[in-house]
Amino acid sequence: MKPRRVVITGLGPITCCGTGRDAFWRAVRAGASGIGPVTHFDASPFHARCAGEVRDWNPASVFPPHRLKRLDRCSQFAVASALLALEDARFPWSREQPQARVGVSFGSALGGIAQAEEEHVRFLKKGMRAVNPALALEIFGGATHANIAIECGFRGPGTTNANSCASGVIAVGEALRYLREGRADVMIAGGSEAPLSPLTFGAFDTIKTLSRWQGEPRLAYRPFDLHRDGFVLGEGAASLVLEEYGHAIARGAHIYAEVCGYGLNNEAFHMTTPLPTGECVAACMREALADAGMEPEEIDYINAHASSTQINDANETACIKEVFGTHARRLAVSGTKPFYAHPLGATGAIETVVCALALEEGYLPPTLHYETPDPKCDLDIVPNEGRQQPLRTVMNNAFGFGGINACVVLRRVE
């Protein structure tokens, strides 16, 4: 039986550069980074001083007080982004009338860790009587997808993966599988992260993955640049409404793109260093292409993982050249994290939103803050300024700690 087609009909980003589809995309089109100095806590003990904070977040405008008592910041972002995506898709939902054919596939690398840190401080000062009684419900691994399902009455497949920085793309890929297999007609797919707390930030700073840039904060994230020195930790979320194609057509939904390919593997090598041969990253991209039934020459644009570390950007470049051959010279490849930083498990979902809107508008988003070319990263990285270009197919790469690699391929629906 031919697999069912799956399309994207709703987008709901919450990022440091903009919340909601329109505000987020305006920032991308304007080249406006949302990265700034850390304000959530005192960052002076650390080498890293920048972050992608969602500074205008007001959860009371989204949730009533009784709901907020049981939602940490990560789950707040998750549920709010899902509501934005559902509104964008004009998809009806009701907690009082649950839907068995609608599910949730989400990702979060660290979940409620920041909330746990905050409550631990209270515990040390005043004991358990000072701790939020709902702590266990706020920080468990499946809280993000469970809270979306509870809020909206979605009784279909429900899962949250914690596959580091690949989580958001894996959430989209797994939703694709559920829909293809007929286990649901609609899936909310995405990722959420709220890791900006002292211990967590310090842990990433200690292993030297964060940029130690001391200049203007918005310039800290520099993918593919010769002088790149790490990523900028961020927070936020993105949800996408994925639907079986016939279901979307029947209700007259606007279609941004078709999700047509998914690849996933593990390098089984090291927790932070990529496999030097790059064979697993290359295999993941090839698997996504094969799943989409496409040849490498059919891809017009890649949203690269582009973490801005010396090793990873060079490794990803080499793998793209390996997979795409001579086509790599004509292929646009940008790293868009300088807009919204790196909210870990949410990032791949945010970048799937970027890919969907790039297809929708025929626009190549730029790699910001590129000054000094690196011979090891000799691709068309769309430096500093975006370009109008008709696009038919795009790929989104996400590579995480533990050697977890995930790719999805999107196609324009004519």
C-alpha positions in Angstrom: 0.0 0.0 0.0 1.3 3.4 -0.9 2.2 5.5 2.2 -0.2 8.4 3.0 1.1 11.9 2.1 1.8 14.3 5.0 1.6 18.1 4.8 2.3 21.0 7.1 -0.8 23.2 7.7 0.1 25.2 10.8 3.2 26.9 12.3 3.7 28.2 15.9 7.2 29.4 16.8 8.1 31.0 20.1 11.7 32.4 19.9 13.9 35.2 21.2 13.6 36.9 17.8 9.8 36.7 17.6 6.7 34.8 18.7 4.1 33.6 16.2 4.6 33.0 12.5 4.4 36.6 11.3 6.7 38.2 14.0 9.2 35.4 13.7 9.4 35.5 9.9 9.6 39.3 9.9 12.7 39.0 12.1 14.3 36.4 9.7 13.5 38.6 6.6 15.0 41.6 8.4 18.1 39.8 9.6 17.3 40.7 13.2 18.9 38.5 15.8 17.2 38.0 19.2 20.4 37.1 21.0 21.4 39.3 24.0 23.1 39.3 27.3 22.0 36.8 29.9 19.5 38.4 32.3 17.8 35.4 33.8 20.6 35.0 36.3 24.1 36.3 37.1 26.4 34.9 34.4 29.5 36.6 35.7 31.0 33.3 37.0 31.0 31.8 33.5 33.0 32.4 30.3 29.8 32.6 28.2 27.7 35.7 28.7 25.1 35.6 25.9 21.8 33.8 25.5 18.6 33.6 23.4 16.1 34.7 26.0 12.3 35.0 25.2 12.1 38.4 27.0 8.5 39.3 26.3 7.0 36.1 27.6 3.8 36.6 29.7 2.3 33.2 30.5 -0.6 34.8 32.4 -1.9 36.0 29.0 -2.1 32.4 27.8 -3.0 30.3 30.9 -5.3 30.8 33.8 -3.7 30.7 37.3 -4.8 27.1 38.1 -3.0 25.9 34.9 0.1 27.9 35.6 0.6 26.1 38.9 1.3 22.9 37.0 3.2 24.2 34.0 6.9 25.0 34.1 8.4 27.3 31.6 9.2 24.5 29.1 5.7 23.2 29.1 4.3 26.7 28.9 6.3 27.2 25.7 5.2 23.8 24.4 1.5 24.4 24.9 1.5 28.0 23.8 3.3 27.1 20.6 0.9 24.3 19.9 -2.0 26.7 20.3 -0.3 29.2 17.9 0.1 26.4 15.3 -3.5 25.2 15.7 -4.7 28.8 15.3 -2.5 29.2 12.2 -3.9 26.0 10.8 -7.5 26.9 11.7 -7.8 23.5 13.1 -10.7 23.1 15.6 -10.1 21.5 19.0 -11.9 21.1 22.3 -10.9 19.7 25.6 -14.5 18.8 26.2 -14.8 16.9 22.9 -11.6 14.8 22.6 -10.3 13.7 19.3 -8.9 10.1 19.0 -7.3 10.7 15.6 -5.1 13.6 16.6 -1.8 13.0 18.4 1.3 14.8 19.7 4.9 14.1 18.9 7.3 16.4 20.8 10.9 16.8 21.8 12.9 18.3 24.6 16.5 17.6 25.5 16.2 18.8 29.1 12.5 19.3 29.9 11.9 20.9 33.2 15.5 21.1 34.4 15.4 24.8 35.1 12.3 24.5 37.2 14.0 21.6 39.1 17.0 23.9 39.8 14.8 26.6 41.1 12.9 24.3 43.4 16.1 22.7 44.7 17.3 26.1 45.9 14.0 26.5 47.8 14.4 23.0 49.2 17.9 23.7 50.5 16.7 26.9 52.2 13.4 25.8 53.7 12.9 22.1 53.0 10.0 20.4 51.2 7.4 22.7 52.6 8.8 25.4 50.3 8.7 23.3 47.1 5.9 23.5 44.6 3.7 20.4 45.2 3.3 20.0 41.5 7.1 19.6 40.9 7.0 15.9 40.0 4.3 16.7 37.4 6.2 19.7 35.9 9.6 18.1 35.3 8.9 14.5 34.1 10.1 13.6 30.6 6.7 13.5 28.9 5.3 16.7 30.4 5.4 18.7 27.1 3.3 16.4 24.9 1.1 15.4 27.8 0.2 19.0 28.6 -0.6 19.7 24.9 -2.8 16.6 24.8 -4.6 17.6 28.0 -5.1 21.2 26.9 -6.6 20.3 23.6 -8.2 16.9 24.1 -5.9 15.0 21.7 -6.1 11.3 22.4 -4.0 9.9 19.5 -0.4 8.8 19.7 1.5 10.8 22.3 5.3 10.9 22.8 8.1 13.1 23.9 11.7 12.2 22.8 14.8 13.5 24.6 17.3 13.0 21.8 19.4 16.1 22.5 19.7 18.7 19.7 18.0 16.4 17.2 14.8 16.1 19.3 12.7 18.6 17.3 13.5 17.1 13.9 12.9 13.6 15.3 9.5 14.7 16.6 8.6 15.8 13.1 9.9 12.6 11.6 8.1 10.4 14.1 4.9 12.3 13.4 5.4 11.6 9.7 5.6 7.9 10.5 2.4 7.9 12.6 0.5 9.7 9.9 1.9 7.6 7.0 0.9 4.4 8.9 -2.6 5.6 9.4 -2.3 5.8 13.2 -3.6 9.4 13.2 -4.9 12.0 10.8 -3.4 15.0 12.4 -0.2 15.3 14.6 1.1 18.3 16.5 4.9 18.0 16.1 7.6 20.2 17.7 10.0 20.8 20.5 10.3 23.0 23.5 13.2 24.0 25.8 13.8 26.3 28.8 17.4 25.5 29.9 18.5 29.0 31.0 19.3 28.4 34.6 22.7 28.8 36.4 23.7 25.1 36.8 22.5 24.0 33.4 24.2 27.0 31.7 27.3 26.4 33.7 27.4 22.7 32.7 27.4 23.6 29.0 30.0 26.4 29.7 32.2 23.9 31.4 32.5 21.5 28.5 33.4 24.5 26.2 30.5 24.2 23.8 29.2 27.7 24.4 30.6 30.8 22.6 32.9 32.9 24.8 32.3 36.0 22.7 32.7 39.1 24.8 31.7 41.7 22.2 28.2 42.8 21.2 26.0 39.8 22.2 24.0 39.6 18.9 27.2 38.9 17.1 28.2 35.9 19.2 26.8 33.2 17.0 28.9 32.8 13.8 28.3 29.6 11.9 30.9 28.6 9.3 33.1 31.6 10.1 36.8 30.9 10.6 36.6 32.4 14.1 33.5 30.6 15.3 33.8 29.4 18.9 30.7 27.7 19.9 26.9 28.0 20.2 24.7 30.4 22.1 22.2 28.6 24.4 18.6 29.7 24.0 15.1 28.9 25.0 11.8 28.7 23.1 9.6 26.3 21.2 8.0 25.5 17.9 5.0 23.4 16.9 3.8 22.4 13.5 0.4 20.9 12.5 1.0 17.9 10.3 -1.9 16.4 8.5 -2.7 13.6 6.1 -2.9 15.3 2.7 -6.5 14.2 2.0 -7.6 15.3 5.4 -6.1 18.8 4.9 -7.6 19.1 1.4 -11.1 18.1 2.7 -11.1 20.9 5.2 -9.7 23.5 2.9 -6.5 23.9 4.9 -3.6 26.1 3.7 -0.6 23.9 2.9 2.9 25.2 3.5 4.8 22.1 2.5 4.8 18.3 2.3 7.0 16.3 4.7 8.3 13.6 2.4 11.5 12.2 3.8 13.0 11.3 7.2 16.4 9.9 8.2 17.6 8.9 11.7 20.8 7.1 13.0 23.4 7.1 15.7 27.1 7.3 15.3 28.0 5.1 18.3 31.2 7.0 18.7 31.4 9.8 21.2 29.0 12.0 23.3 30.2 15.4 21.8 32.7 14.7 19.0 31.3 13.7 15.6 32.6 10.6 13.9 35.6 11.9 11.9 34.7 10.0 8.8 31.3 11.6 8.7 29.8 8.4 7.3 26.8 8.4 9.6 25.8 12.0 8.9 26.1 11.3 5.2 24.1 8.1 5.6 21.4 10.0 7.5 21.0 12.6 4.7 21.0 9.8 2.1 18.3 7.9 4.1 16.1 11.0 4.2 16.5 11.4 0.4 15.7 7.8 -0.2 12.7 8.0 2.0 11.5 11.0 0.0 12.2 9.2 -3.3 14.6 11.9 -4.4 18.0 12.3 -5.9 20.6 14.7 -4.3 20.3 17.1 -7.3 16.7 17.7 -6.5 17.4 19.5 -3.2 17.5 23.3 -3.6 18.4 24.4 0.0 19.7 22.9 3.2 19.1 24.4 6.6 22.3 23.1 8.2 22.7 22.2 11.9 25.6 24.7 11.9 26.2 24.6 15.6 29.1 27.1 15.2 31.7 24.8 16.7 35.0 24.4 14.8 34.7 20.6 14.4 31.0 20.3 13.7 30.6 22.9 11.0 33.6 21.5 9.1 32.3 18.0 9.5 28.8 18.9 8.3 30.3 20.7 5.3 32.4 17.7 4.3 29.4 15.4 4.6 27.2 17.7 2.4 30.0 17.6 -0.2 30.2 13.8 0.1 26.4 13.3 -0.4 25.7 16.0 -3.0 28.9 15.9 -5.0 29.2 18.6 -7.7 25.7 19.7 -6.9 27.1 21.0 -3.5 28.7 23.9 -5.4 25.2 25.1 -6.5 23.4 24.2 -3.3 22.4 27.0 -0.9 23.2 26.0 2.7 22.6 28.3 5.6 22.8 28.2 9.4 20.0 30.2 11.0 20.7 29.8 14.7 22.1 33.3 14.9 18.5 34.5 14.8 17.2 32.5 17.7 20.2 30.9 19.4 20.2 27.2 20.1 17.3 26.0 22.2 18.5 22.4 22.1 15.5 20.1 21.6 13.4 22.9 20.2 15.8 24.0 17.5 15.1 21.4 14.9 11.4 22.2 15.1 12.1 25.9 14.8 14.2 25.2 11.7 11.5 23.1 10.2 9.3 26.2 10.5 12.1 28.1 8.7 12.2 25.5 5.9 8.4 25.6 5.5 8.3 29.4 5.2 11.4 29.4 2.9 9.4 27.1 0.5 6.3 29.2 0.9 8.0 32.5 0.0 10.9 31.3 -2.2 13.4 32.9 0.2 16.8 31.7 1.3 17.4 32.8 4.9 21.0 34.0 5.5 23.8 32.9 7.7 24.3 36.0 9.9 27.6 37.4 11.2 29.8 35.8 8.6 33.1 37.8 8.2 36.1 35.5 7.7 35.8 32.5 5.3 37.0 29.1 6.5 38.4 26.9 3.7 36.9 23.9 5.5 33.4 25.4 5.1 33.4 26.3 1.4 29.7 26.2 0.6 27.3 28.8 -0.5 26.2 29.7 3.0 24.0 32.7 1.9 26.2 35.1 3.9 24.6 37.9 5.9 21.8 38.7 3.5 18.9 36.5 2.4 18.0 35.9 -1.3 14.8 35.4 -3.2 15.0 32.1 -5.1 12.2 29.7 -6.1 12.5 26.6 -4.0 10.9 23.2 -4.6 12.6 20.9 -2.1 14.6 21.6 1.1 16.4 19.5 3.7 16.7 20.2 7.5 19.7 18.7 9.4 19.9 18.3 13.1 22.8 16.6 14.9 22.9 16.1 18.7 25.0 15.0 21.6 25.5 11.2 21.7 26.0 11.2 17.9 22.3 11.4 17.2 21.6 12.4 13.6 18.2 13.3 12.1 17.1 14.8 8.8 13.8 15.7 7.2 13.0 16.6 3.6 10.2 19.1 2.7 8.7 19.6 -0.7 6.6 22.4 -2.1 3.0 21.3 -2.9 2.1 22.8 -6.3 
